[in-house]
Structures are given as structure tokens and as C-alpha cells.
Amino acid sequence: MNQALPIDIEQAEAETGGHPIYAQAPRSVEFNKLRKRLIRNTREAIDKFAMARPGEKWLVALSGGKDSYGMLALLLDLKWRGLLPVDLVACNLDQGQPNFPKHVLPEYLAGLGIEHRIEYKDTYSIVTDKLPVGATYCSLCSRLRRGNLYRIAREEGCTALVLGHHRDDSLETFFMNLFHGGKLAAMPPRLLNDDGDIEVLRPLIYCAEEDLQRFSDAMEFPIIPCDLCGSQDGLERNAMKAMLADIEKRIPGRKDVMIRALGNINPSHMLDTRLFDFAALFDKRTSQ
């Protein structure tokens, strides 16, 4: 575990009005509005879904992409403001992808005094051995990564694994399940793993991907590309992303309406007999 603190951490906090991760952040009105909006959305998710319990410890999964960097910065911001009563440990799992820049994350995190753990586990070789050439690696790679992150969370005494999935990820998953899986399901903001000992939290579930991209660009995070292995997400997710982008372009604001709709379900107006007892309507009618 690397917990080295930079000498000027207190000065950085005083000068930036926040955690030192914001030391190089713009001082513009536009950026402050963006930062406040993301903080507001993140705090709403944490509060609404009762994610935080005082004294617990979260393992914050850090891939090196814009979403996980943004999530870490927002959680550190909330903690600095006294609005997040948990301890945070940033964790990167180096999965052995070709040309992965091993120095980027430890240098960045150590320089900002962020408690972290870098773990090496060559799951890339397992994925390439199991799947044929040209296949999409993402699904198997993700499952192997998740299993290792659960293990690390246990070793670090963490009660939760925190992931950087955002509003757009959840909506894309919803439409993939609708169009291809024949079910209504999205990414839940909070769930318990199969072993029942680690929670998975998604505090960015109300945050727009566009906002996170703008936030990342402004913060100048040292981004590590996600295509080092040469594989990309499948065509289905890309199609859902394009469809949602087209809807948002034609009718601005629809993504926000849709994500709110996922929390405003009327079971009696759906077709699932497990959620609503339609047979009881006959009994209720005949008893009157």
C-alpha cells in the first residue's frame, strides 16, 4: 500500500479550496458549474440509495479512464467537504495488457497523497487463451477483473467496491436488455455480490457521460486508453450508444428523463405477474 504524502498537500488544499487533486483545475465559472453539477448528481445517488455508512471503507476501482478518474475526484471532493463519511482506497488492477503504462497511476496517486493499491494479475493471457482471435474480450475480461477486485476489497477490509458506470452506461444496458434480452433491466446503483460480503456501488449513476468527458478534459487526467488489448465493446452496445445520442440530439434532455423513469416504475401497468397480482383484480371486483 502506497500512502506517501506530498510535502505541500496542506498548501494545495488551502489554495484550491478542495482536495489537491483539484490543484490544476480551471478556476472558471463554467468549470465550477460543471463540478457542482457532478457533485450534486453524485451526492444524490449516494443519499437516495443509502450507499454510505460512517466508518466503512470503499475500494474505488480505477482503470485510468475518464469515468473512474472523475469518480475518484468527485468522491474525494465530497469527503473533503465532510459529506462522505467513509475511507477510500483507490485500486488499479494491471491485467497484463500489452504496452500498459505501469508508471502512470502509481505516480499520479502517490503525488497527490491518495491512498492506493496497484495489483498485477495477468488475466489478459487467460482471455486470449480462452477466446478465438478477433473475438471481443471485454465481457470475460470484466468478469475476471471483478473477481480480483472482490478479493482485493476483502484483503483491504473494504465493504464496497465502487465502479464508475454512469447514466449513459445504465441506459445502454437497459436498451440492450430490452432489444436483445427480452427483459427490463439496467445497471443497479447498488447490489450485493453472490457471496454476500461485498457491495457494488455506482455513485455516478445520475452523471452524464458528456459531463464526465468535459470534467476529465478540464482536469487533465493522465488517461490510459482502454483499447490496449486491441479489443472493443461489442456492436450491440455501440448501437445503443448511437441510438441514444440520436434521440438526445433530436429531443434534448431525454436521457435525463429516461434515467429518472427507471426509478419511477408502475408495476400494475407492466406485464410481469411476479410484480403485480393481476388475478387479484378479479377477486377484488367480485367482492365489491
Secondary structure as UniProt FT lines:
FT   TURN            7..8
FT   HELIX           9..16
FT   HELIX           20..22
FT   TURN            23..24
FT   HELIX           29..48
FT   TURN            49..50
FT   TURN            54..55
FT   STRAND          57..61
FT   HELIX           66..80
FT   TURN            81..82
FT   STRAND          87..94
FT   TURN            98..99
FT   TURN            102..103
FT   HELIX           104..111
FT   TURN            112..113
FT   STRAND          116..120
FT   HELIX           124..130
FT   TURN            133..134
FT   HELIX           138..155
FT   TURN            156..157
FT   STRAND          160..162
FT   HELIX           167..176
FT   HELIX           177..181
FT   STRAND          190..192
FT   TURN            194..195
FT   STRAND          199..201
FT   TURN            203..206
FT   HELIX           209..219
FT   TURN            228..229
FT   HELIX           235..250
FT   TURN            252..253
FT   HELIX           254..261
FT   TURN            262..263
FT   HELIX           267..269
FT   TURN            273..275
FT   HELIX           279..286
//
